[in-house]
């Protein structure tokens, strides 16, 4: 095979798997002969990526949680490093997952494989200015998804290209609300609470129990609400069902259809992360939860510069959706927020209205196509890891 037809692509989380799959499809629309190899999940494999490792091998969060996976992460790192050296890739694409991807981007450049960073870390949210410089030095091209990120890289002497936010193309339910009511066997006369406890094992372990306890409290005060849980593709069904069995409450589990769950719900209980922005684009009021092991939370607090944990609040510059973090994540507090929203139509409408401004902050649709066009420009130029992120 010619070197120009073989591309390495790596994602480390469920959101990266989704964005990676759509980027691969966009690249193949323009260059059907391209072949993709790397690390990803079910969506990237469906898009035609041959994966050496699954994202479940990488999927962890936080300083404490990662320790248990250090041996396997190091083994994966060494394996990928070897493949970048030996398999003659024309280009390497790294999606988010900065802990490993920045290091691998640097290795790719060293091996003469031009590295592209698509969807970098939220530099604007943390006290890590050094990370911007590392990215600039490591990557031939940096593609960002928020318009204000461009100036962050420029201030560090580099450049980045704004391609728009890929969620604008992706957050589209496959079912209408009426169809979802039928598909999920829901009662249209009763309010629906959507539960999105996260895509990582640690999130499920730490967030799902208080979420389920809050559901019990809600039903004690108001027996009408129905509960619908969106199961992420990176979470084993038995892990959720084992926890559900401990709580005497009916919760319907829906796998692989988060946007349908969000769309049919009246209110959401959501783990902080990409899901908060997805819910925001669907204009669904929510309470945002953040909880990790203590040392992870403490380290995050020290590095966190942005005042909010939820992406919708960060973008709005104020708390438009309530947030609970760490020791605030208690069933009573969650239940109180949900019940207040359901009982106060004016407050509920105000929450919806505050979410309508979020979409305008994310650019226009077509992010994957613009990213693909930029990547193909680099590929066709035949650049070999010359650090194009740094200005001359």
N, C-alpha and C positions, 0 to 999 in steps of 0.2 A: 504493500500500500504506500502511496505517496505520503510524505510527511504532512502535507497540507490538508489531508482529509481526516486526520485523527485528533480528536480533542478530548482533553481531560476535564471533567466537571465534578465539583464536590459541594455537597450540602451536608450539614450536620444536624438539622432539626426539621420538624414537620413543615414549618413555613418555608424553609429553604428547599425542601423537596417539591413543594407546590410551585414555587417560583422557578426552580430549575427545570421542571417539566415544561412549563410554558415557554421558557427561554429556548430550550432545545427544539420545541415545535416551531418557534419563530425562526430559528437559524435554519432548520431544515426546509422551511417554506422558501427560503432564498437560495439555499445550497443543499439540495437533496442528497448529495453524495457524502456529506459529512457523517462521520462515525463518532459515537460518544462513549467514553469509558470513565468510570470514577466511583464515587461514593454517593449513595442516595437512598431513596425509599421507594414505595410502590408506585407513586406517580411518575417518578423519573424513569423507572423501569417500563412503565406503560408507554412512555414517550420514546422508548427505544434506547435507553442508556444501559450498557452492560456494567453492572456494579460489582466491584471487588469486595465491598463491605456495605452493610445496611446501616441506615441512620440510627437504628436501635443500638448498634454497637457503640455509638458516640453520644447518644441522647442523654445528657445529664446537665445539671445546672448548679452553679455555686461552687465555692471553694471546698467546703466540707464534702459535698456529694461527689465531687470528681475524684477524691482520693481513692475510693474503692475501685475506680476504673483506670487508674494510672497505668498499670501494667498493660492492659489491652489497648489503651490509647497510644502508648509508646510503640507497641507492636504495629498498630495501624499506621502511625506516623512513619516508622522506618520502612514499612512496606510501600507506602505511597512515594516516599523519597526515592526508593529504589526504582519504582516504575517511572517516575519523572526522569530519572537518569537514563533508563534503558529502553523505554518503549517509543521514543521518537515522536512525542506529541508535537503537533504544530502550535498548540496554544493550550493554556490551562485557565479554567474559569472557577473562581471560588466565591461561594455565596454565603454571606454573613459569617456566623460561627468564628469570631475573631481569634479565640484562644489558640486554635490549631491552624486556621487558614492563613493568618498573617505569616506564621513561620513557614508554612508550605509554599506560600507565594514567594517568599525570599529564596527558598530552595529551588523552586521552578525557574526563577530568573537566573540563578547560578548555573543551572543545567542548560541554559539557552532556550528555555520554553517561556515565551512571553505570558506573564500572568495578568489576568483581569480580575478585579474585585467588583462584584455586583452585589449591591445592598450591604454596605459596610456597617460597622457598629455605630451606635448612637453617640457620637462624640460630643454632641451638644448637651447630652444628659449627664455626662460623667466628668470627673476631675482627672482626665487622662489625656492631656495635650500631647504627651509623648507618643501616644498611639497614632495620632494623625501623621506624625513625621515618619514613623515606621511604615505605615501604609504607603505613603508617598514614595519612600525609598524602595519598597518591595515590589510595587505593582506597575506594570506598563500602562494600565488604564484603570481608572477608578470611576465607576458608574453609580451615582447616588440617586436616592428616591425622594428626597425632600429638597425643595429649591434653596433653602437657606444653608444647606450643607456645602454648597459650592464655595461660599465665602470662608467657611471654616478651613477648608484645605488651602485656599489662596493665602490666608493669613499665616499659614505655616510654610509658604513658599512653594506650594504645589498647585495642581489643578485637578478638577474633577468635572465630570459631565453629568448634568441633571437629565434623567431620562423619564421622569414621572414615576408615580407609585403604581406598582403592578396590581395592587388590590383593586384599583378602579376597573380593571378588566375582569377580575375574578369573582368579586363579591356579587354573585347573582344566584339566587335560589333556583333550584331546578323545578320546584313545585310552587304553585300559587298557595296562598294561605288556606283556601278552601280545599285544595288537593291534599295539602299536608294534614289538615284536620282528619280527612278520611284515611290517608296512608298510615298515620300514627294513632288512629282510633281515639281521637280527642273529642271532648264535648265542647261545642262552640259556645255554649252558654256559661262556661266556667273559665276563669283566667288561667293562663298558662305561664309557668315559670321555667325558663330555660336554664339548665345547669351546664357550665363549661369549666370544668375543674383543671384544665391544662392538658398538655401533651407529653409531659415527662412523668416518670414514675414517682419522683420525689414530690411533685405537685399533687398527684393523686393521693399519696399517702398523707400529706400535710393539710390539704385543702378539702378533700371530699368528706372526711368525717364531720368537720364543723358545718359544711354545706348541708349535709343530710340531717344533722341535728337541727339546723335552722329550718329546714323543710318541715320537720316534726312540729316545731314551735309555731310555724305559720299555720299549719293545719289545725292545731289546737285552738287557735284564735279565729281562724276562718277556714272552714272545711272545703271551700269551693276550689282553691287552686289545684291545678294539675302540674306534675313535674316531668320534665323531659330532659334527659341527659345526652349531650353530644359526646360520643366516644371518638377520640382522636385516633388516627391510624397507627400512631406510635405506641398506643397503650393496649395491653392485652385485655381482652374482654373479661377474663376470669378475675383479674385484679380488681376491676370495678364491681363485678358481681359478688366477690367475696366480701367487700365492704357493704354493699347494699343488703346482703343477708343479715347484717348485724343491726339493721334499723328497720323497724316495722312500719314502712311507708312505701306506697306504690310510686315507683319511678320507672318510666319507660326509657329504655336505652336505645339510641339511634346511632348506628355506626356509619362513619364516612359521609355524613350530610350535615355539616355544621351550619351552613347557610340556611338550609331548610328549617333547622331547629331554631335558629335566631329569628328567622322571618315569621314563623308561626307564633313565637312567644310574645307575651305582653311585657315581660320584664326578664332580665338576665342576671344571673350570678356568675361572674366571669373572673378567671385567673388573669392577672396582669400579663400583658404581652400583645402579640399581634391580634388576638381575638377581640381585644377592646376596640381596636381600630375597625375591624370587620363589622362589629356590632354597631359602631358609630356610623359607618357608611350606610347601614340599614336603618339608621335612626331609631335604634332600640335602647330605651333607658336601661341602665344597668348599675350594679354595685361591683366595684373592682376589688379583688382580693390579692394580696401579696404575702406569702409566708414561706420562709426557708428555715433551715437549721440556723441556730443563733449566730455562729461565727460567720456564716455566709451572709446573713442579714447585716451583721455589724460591719463587715468589709464593704458591702454594697452601700451602706449608709455613709461610710467614710469617703467613698469614691463618687457618690451621687451628687451631681450639681443641680440637676433639674428638681424643682420643688414637688413634682408629682410623679406617680408611678404609672398611671394609665396614659397611653399614647394620646387618647382624645383630650385629656386634661393638659398634657404637655403642649399639644398643638394649639389648644384654645388659650393657653396662658393663664388659665384659672380652673378651679375645680368645678367643672360642669356636671361630672358624675361622681358620686360619693366613693371614697377610697378607704379601705381598711387594710392595715399592714401589721404583720407579725402578731404582737399581743392584742391588737385590736380585733383580730379575726376571731370573733366569738359568735356562737349561734344566736345569742340574744340580739346582738348589734346587727347582724345580717338580717334577721327576721324583722326587726323594727324598721329598717330601711325599705325592705320589700313591701311590707304592709302599708307603710305611709304612702308609698308611690301608688299602690293599688287603690287606696282609699281617698286620695286627693287628686281628682281629675285635672285641676288647674296646675298643680305641681308636676304632674305627669306630662302634660302638654308642654310645660316650660322646659322640661328635660329634653323632649323630642325637638323642640325648636332650637335649643342650644347645640344640638348635634348637626343641624342642617348646614352650618358654616364649615364643617370639617372638610367636606369634599373639595371645596374651592381652594384649599391649601395644598392639595396634592397634585396639581398639574392637570394634565388631560389623559384620556385613555390612550393605549398603545405603547406602554412602557416596555414590554417585552420586545416588540418590533423595533423600537428605537435602540434598545440595548443590543439586539442582534445586529442591527446595521452598524453600530459602532464597533462591535467585536469583529465583524467581517472586514471592516476597513483595516483594522489592525492585522488581521490574518492575511489579507491580500497584500499588505505592505511588506510582508515578510520580515517584520521586526523580530529580533531575537533577544528579548529581555534587556532592553537598553534603559530601563528606568524612566519611561516616558512620563511618569507622574511628576517628575521634578522639572521645574523650569530651567532653561539654559541661562 
